[in-house]
Amino acid sequence: MGHVTSGVRTYRRTFSHAVAIVYTGGTVAQVLHLLLRFGWEDMPFWVDWALIVVGTYGGLGLLLFARSVAWRGGWEKVVHGLIVVHLFASIVMHVRALVVRNHEFFAAFPDAYSYFAAAYFAFFAWRSWTMKLIPLSGEQGA
């Protein structure tokens, strides 16, 4: 791949962890919602900011480094695409929440959806924590 700057190498090494953090946090939020039955209107706005910042960092990496993924099979390409679409849709929803200063939109999702969301969030988190990239020249394993 030639010469790649230290900053790009760092970004390449960390973007999937940002995605994993978003989905791990989302899994925890869905489970807490199910256990504690809090309303989405109770969600603090720092959650939106965290998802927007960390999710954008990770989501851009998913796009920029997609050709570098060491795919484990065709299933992972489909999952990668689903994560990209879901993550950017989530970012848009959380930006909207900040703009209108409420989380009413999230009330459109019934409580039963949280069971499904917790499951696929956990799967997306696992995939992001375990995603491997093809090593660059000079990296361990290259």
Order of alpha helices (4+ residues) and beta strands (2+ residues): alpha-alpha-alpha-alpha
